[in-house]
Every structure is written in structure tokens, then in C-alpha cells.
Amino acid sequence: MKTTLEIPDAIFRRAKSKAAERGIPLRQFVTEAVEDKLKDNPAPGKQPWMKLAGGLKHLRKETARINKIIEEEFEQIEPEMWQ
């Protein structure tokens, strides 16, 4: 299928240069780039970072313990600070 695209000059030159470096026509370079981009796009509502969400859930108790220690330390008044 033929189509017309408006591509900024700087990007067009870089794409054409990369295609020449690889020894392929610009048409093939653009087609491969679009195919790659389509592969990387997750389905709507499924962002890749969501796979990691909750991955550190097991550390909640440890984080709470550390925060409690920090709070207790900051609540203490050291006598040398008041002299």
C-alpha cells in the first residue's frame, strides 16, 4: 500500500542514513521500524511496568519495622544537644 507521511527533515535524514548503512531501502527500514513499534506496544490497559507492581510486597513488614526504629530514634532527646 502506498501512503504519504510527513516526517521531520532531521528524522528523515537519520532514517535514510541508517537504511543506507544497513544496505536496505528506506521503505524496508520504515516498515521494520513500524513493525518493531507495534510489537512493543502493550495492549490497552496492560503497561509493562504493571508486571512489577507489588513485587516488593514481601518487604512491607520490614519497611514498617525500619520506619518505627527511625521514628523512635528521632523522638529521643540527646542530652549533649541541649548543653
Secondary structure, 3 states (H helix, E strand, C coil): CCCCCCCCHHHHHHHHHHHHHHCCCHHHHHHHHHHHHHHHCCCCCCCHHHHCCCCCHHHHHHHHHHHHHHHHHHHCCCHHHHC
